[in-house]
Amino acid sequence: MRYKIVKIEMKDENTVTVYMRREGREVITAPDIDEAMKDPFKLMELSRQMGMAYMRAIERSISEDAMITMKYEEYCELELKVGDVVEVSVKHV
């Protein structure tokens, strides 16, 4: 999965925590506004959809999807910065 680094934090002198958000785009579709203005129920549905879309956007902007704790040496070796896009995978050991 692809993630964008949003915050990097030093836990102690040997450990770094990297906070990430899933990379991707959400598409919001809405009915035609002229059509919605003709029918009060469609207008209510449109306003509900817009409210939910705004709430999801606000929630997404203040939360992280994943975090990884790593050794400081690994962090320096990878040269990670806020805004970098990384690919993360999980596998059994």
N, CA, C and O of each residue as an XYZ file, in Angstrom:
372
protein
N       0.833     -1.178      0.000
C       0.000      0.000      0.000
C       0.882      1.247      0.000
O       1.975      1.257      0.566
N       0.388      2.275     -0.636
C       1.138      3.528     -0.708
C       0.638      4.481      0.373
O      -0.565      4.677      0.544
N       1.590      5.068      1.098
C       1.282      6.009      2.163
C       2.115      7.273      1.989
O       3.222      7.241      1.451
N       1.556      8.387      2.456
C       2.278      9.655      2.464
C       2.661      9.955      3.908
O       1.818      9.871      4.801
N       3.915     10.301      4.146
C       4.386     10.605      5.494
C       3.857     11.980      5.891
O       4.064     12.962      5.178
N       3.168     12.045      7.043
C       2.585     13.312      7.489
C       3.262     13.866      8.737
O       3.159     15.061      9.014
N       3.957     13.012      9.499
C       4.616     13.489     10.710
C       5.718     12.514     11.085
O       5.554     11.302     10.942
N       6.844     13.037     11.564
C       7.948     12.213     12.045
C       8.274     12.698     13.451
O       8.411     13.898     13.689
N       8.398     11.752     14.382
C       8.571     12.100     15.787
C       9.681     11.250     16.401
O       9.727     10.038     16.186
N      10.577     11.882     17.164
C      11.612     11.146     17.899
C      11.003     10.641     19.203
O      10.567     11.442     20.029
N      10.967      9.319     19.400
C      10.459      8.757     20.653
C      11.519      8.889     21.746
O      11.231      9.346     22.853
N      12.733      8.488     21.426
C      13.893      8.661     22.300
C      15.110      8.778     21.390
O      14.953      8.924     20.178
N      16.305      8.719     21.939
C      17.493      8.943     21.104
C      17.764      7.825     20.102
O      18.557      8.014     19.179
N      17.126      6.666     20.261
C      17.357      5.540     19.350
C      16.142      5.146     18.525
O      16.242      4.247     17.689
N      14.988      5.793     18.733
C      13.744      5.358     18.101
C      13.011      6.529     17.460
O      12.926      7.615     18.033
N      12.479      6.290     16.254
C      11.711      7.295     15.511
C      10.355      6.691     15.160
O      10.273      5.523     14.780
N       9.288      7.487     15.286
C       7.956      7.054     14.867
C       7.553      7.861     13.641
O       7.617      9.090     13.649
N       7.138      7.165     12.588
C       6.727      7.796     11.333
C       5.216      7.605     11.199
O       4.730      6.474     11.181
N       4.472      8.719     11.104
C       3.013      8.687     10.947
C       2.678      8.875      9.471
O       3.245      9.741      8.804
N       1.756      8.061      8.967
C       1.444      8.081      7.538
C      -0.054      8.107      7.295
O      -0.849      7.696      8.140
N      -0.419      8.597      6.124
C      -1.813      8.617      5.675
C      -1.862      7.906      4.324
O      -0.980      8.083      3.484
N      -2.895      7.108      4.131
C      -3.027      6.353      2.883
C      -3.115      7.308      1.699
O      -3.865      8.284      1.723
N      -2.350      7.015      0.684
C      -2.328      7.837     -0.531
C      -3.467      7.408     -1.432
O      -3.616      6.219     -1.713
N      -4.254      8.328     -1.881
C      -5.371      8.020     -2.767
C      -6.304      9.199     -2.862
O      -6.193     10.157     -2.097
N      -7.197      9.131     -3.777
C      -8.132     10.228     -3.988
C      -9.556      9.711     -3.826
O      -9.904      8.617     -4.270
N     -10.363     10.541     -3.172
C     -11.784     10.232     -3.061
C     -12.531     11.114     -4.039
O     -12.255     12.309     -4.150
N     -13.456     10.535     -4.730
C     -14.260     11.289     -5.689
C     -15.655     11.460     -5.106
O     -16.283     10.499     -4.663
N     -16.120     12.688     -5.114
C     -17.460     12.976     -4.613
C     -18.343     13.290     -5.805
O     -18.040     14.187     -6.592
N     -19.425     12.559     -5.937
C     -20.376     12.838     -7.009
C     -21.658     13.360     -6.389
O     -22.087     12.898     -5.331
N     -22.252     14.312     -7.048
C     -23.491     14.902     -6.541
C     -24.460     15.065     -7.699
O     -24.046     15.219     -8.848
N     -25.751     15.030     -7.393
C     -26.734     15.245     -8.456
C     -26.681     16.687     -8.953
O     -26.113     17.565     -8.303
N     -27.267     16.904    -10.088
C     -27.324     18.235    -10.681
C     -28.069     19.177     -9.738
O     -29.160     18.850     -9.271
N     -27.485     20.346     -9.455
C     -28.088     21.289     -8.516
C     -29.428     21.808     -9.022
O     -30.339     22.032     -8.225
N     -29.566     22.001    -10.332
C     -30.844     22.472    -10.886
C     -31.950     21.449    -10.651
O     -33.088     21.804    -10.343
N     -31.600     20.186    -10.799
C     -32.567     19.109    -10.559
C     -32.935     19.046     -9.074
O     -34.095     18.823     -8.726
N     -31.950     19.241     -8.210
C     -32.203     19.183     -6.769
C     -33.087     20.331     -6.301
O     -33.870     20.161     -5.367
N     -32.976     21.496     -6.932
C     -33.779     22.651     -6.525
C     -35.266     22.454     -6.838
O     -36.115     23.104     -6.229
N     -35.583     21.573     -7.772
C     -36.977     21.339     -8.150
C     -37.710     20.461     -7.137
O     -38.927     20.569     -6.984
N     -36.983     19.609     -6.460
C     -37.601     18.647     -5.547
C     -36.988     18.813     -4.151
O     -35.778     18.643     -4.002
N     -37.785     19.140     -3.123
C     -37.234     19.355     -1.786
C     -36.539     18.115     -1.207
O     -35.577     18.249     -0.452
N     -37.009     16.925     -1.548
C     -36.370     15.714     -1.036
C     -34.986     15.520     -1.651
O     -34.058     15.083     -0.971
N     -34.849     15.845     -2.932
C     -33.535     15.755     -3.573
C     -32.593     16.805     -2.996
O     -31.397     16.553     -2.850
N     -33.126     17.982     -2.668
C     -32.314     19.037     -2.067
C     -31.824     18.605     -0.682
O     -30.669     18.840     -0.327
N     -32.696     17.979      0.091
C     -32.290     17.475      1.411
C     -31.228     16.385      1.269
O     -30.270     16.351      2.041
N     -31.390     15.506      0.297
C     -30.412     14.441      0.061
C     -29.068     15.033     -0.360
O     -28.018     14.578      0.093
N     -29.100     16.037     -1.215
C     -27.869     16.699     -1.651
C     -27.157     17.335     -0.461
O     -25.943     17.189     -0.321
N     -27.891     18.034      0.392
C     -27.264     18.677      1.551
C     -26.708     17.636      2.521
O     -25.666     17.864      3.136
N     -27.385     16.498      2.665
C     -26.883     15.424      3.522
C     -25.581     14.847      2.970
O     -24.632     14.615      3.719
N     -25.541     14.617      1.653
C     -24.335     14.085      1.020
C     -23.167     15.054      1.167
O     -22.040     14.641      1.442
N     -23.439     16.340      0.985
C     -22.369     17.332      1.110
C     -21.860     17.401      2.548
O     -20.655     17.510      2.774
N     -22.765     17.337      3.513
C     -22.355     17.345      4.916
C     -21.493     16.149      5.265
O     -20.485     16.286      5.959
N     -21.880     14.981      4.790
C     -21.091     13.770      5.048
C     -19.721     13.850      4.381
O     -18.723     13.420      4.960
N     -19.666     14.395      3.175
C     -18.387     14.532      2.474
C     -17.459     15.474      3.233
O     -16.265     15.204      3.360
N     -18.004     16.577      3.737
C     -17.183     17.508      4.518
C     -16.701     16.862      5.814
O     -15.549     17.054      6.203
N     -17.548     16.112      6.480
C     -17.146     15.443      7.722
C     -16.039     14.423      7.466
O     -15.094     14.328      8.249
N     -16.146     13.657      6.376
C     -15.086     12.698      6.036
C     -13.780     13.426      5.747
O     -12.713     12.976      6.165
N     -13.854     14.549      5.035
C     -12.647     15.310      4.709
C     -11.995     15.871      5.968
O     -10.772     15.839      6.101
N     -12.799     16.381      6.885
C     -12.255     16.916      8.136
C     -11.636     15.797      8.966
O     -10.537     15.952      9.498
N     -12.332     14.682      9.078
C     -11.820     13.544      9.838
C     -10.512     13.042      9.245
O      -9.573     12.727      9.977
N     -10.453     12.969      7.940
C      -9.247     12.496      7.255
C      -8.075     13.446      7.453
O      -6.929     13.007      7.552
N      -8.356     14.750      7.510
C      -7.275     15.726      7.630
C      -6.641     15.733      9.016
O      -5.505     16.185      9.163
N      -7.346     15.244     10.036
C      -6.785     15.278     11.386
C      -6.347     13.907     11.892
O      -5.948     13.787     13.051
N      -6.409     12.889     11.071
C      -6.048     11.554     11.536
C      -4.964     10.943     10.655
O      -4.796     11.311      9.493
N      -4.235      9.998     11.245
C      -3.242      9.234     10.501
C      -3.782      7.826     10.301
O      -4.509      7.308     11.148
N      -3.426      7.207      9.177
C      -3.889      5.852      8.884
C      -2.955      4.783      9.436
O      -3.390      3.669      9.732
N      -1.668      5.117      9.577
C      -0.705      4.116     10.027
C       0.479      4.807     10.687
O       0.739      5.989     10.461
N       1.189      4.042     11.505
C       2.431      4.541     12.081
C       3.406      3.386     12.194
O       3.018      2.244     12.443
N       4.671      3.702     12.008
C       5.728      2.700     12.093
C       6.793      3.244     13.030
O       7.197      4.401     12.913
N       7.247      2.413     13.956
C       8.355      2.772     14.834
C       9.589      2.047     14.320
O       9.558      0.840     14.080
N      10.679      2.796     14.154
C      11.909      2.199     13.631
C      13.116      2.750     14.373
O      13.022      3.758     15.073
N      14.239      2.084     14.213
C      15.483      2.550     14.818
C      15.949      3.809     14.097
O      15.693      3.984     12.905
N      16.625      4.671     14.820
C      17.095      5.933     14.254
C      18.054      5.691     13.083
O      18.035      6.440     12.106
N      18.885      4.663     13.173
C      19.835      4.354     12.093
C      19.098      4.010     10.797
O      19.496      4.450      9.718
N      18.018      3.217     10.905
C      17.218      2.868      9.721
C      16.587      4.116      9.114
O      16.568      4.288      7.895
N      16.070      4.988      9.986
C      15.444      6.233      9.535
C      16.450      7.089      8.756
O      16.124      7.620      7.695
N      17.660      7.219      9.283
C      18.697      8.012      8.601
C      19.098      7.367      7.277
O      19.333      8.065      6.290
N      19.174      6.046      7.256
C      19.551      5.315      6.047
C      18.527      5.519      4.927
O      18.897      5.651      3.760
N      17.240      5.545      5.285
C      16.175      5.711      4.294
C      15.969      7.172      3.881
O      15.336      7.445      2.861
N      16.504      8.115      4.676
C      16.380      9.551      4.396
C      14.923      9.968      4.192
O      14.598     10.636      3.211
N      14.056      9.574      5.112
C      12.632      9.892      5.010
C      12.369     11.336      5.409
O      13.009     11.873      6.313
N      11.403     11.965      4.711
C      10.996     13.337      5.006
C       9.475     13.405      4.983
O       8.815     12.571      4.362
N       8.924     14.408      5.669
C       7.482     14.643      5.618
C       7.111     14.987      4.180
O       7.764     15.819      3.549
N       6.067     14.350      3.667
C       5.625     14.562      2.294
C       6.060     13.457      1.349
O       5.519     13.336      0.249
N       7.037     12.641      1.762
C       7.466     11.514      0.927
C       6.340     10.489      0.818
O       5.572     10.292      1.760
N       6.254      9.846     -0.328
C       5.302      8.751     -0.530
C       6.096      7.452     -0.478
O       7.087      7.285     -1.189
N       5.641      6.525      0.388
C       6.345      5.263      0.574
C       5.389      4.104      0.338
O       4.171      4.256      0.440
N       5.949      2.957      0.023
C       5.163      1.731     -0.145
C       5.448      0.841      1.058
O       6.605      0.567      1.376
N       4.384      0.389      1.725
C       4.520     -0.434      2.924
C       3.815     -1.756      2.676
O       2.696     -1.790      2.165
N       4.484     -2.848      3.045
C       3.852     -4.162      2.933
C       4.076     -4.923      4.235
O       5.042     -4.677      4.957
N       3.179     -5.837      4.517
C       3.256     -6.650      5.728
C       3.415     -8.097      5.294
O       2.697     -8.569      4.412
N       4.362     -8.805      5.917
C       4.555    -10.209      5.572
C       4.869    -11.005      6.834
O       5.378    -10.461      7.815
N       4.559    -12.304      6.796
C       4.857    -13.194      7.917
C       6.353    -13.441      7.978
O       7.027    -13.507      6.950
N       6.861    -13.576      9.192
C       8.286    -13.850      9.372
C       8.460    -15.297      9.758
O       9.587    -15.750      9.961
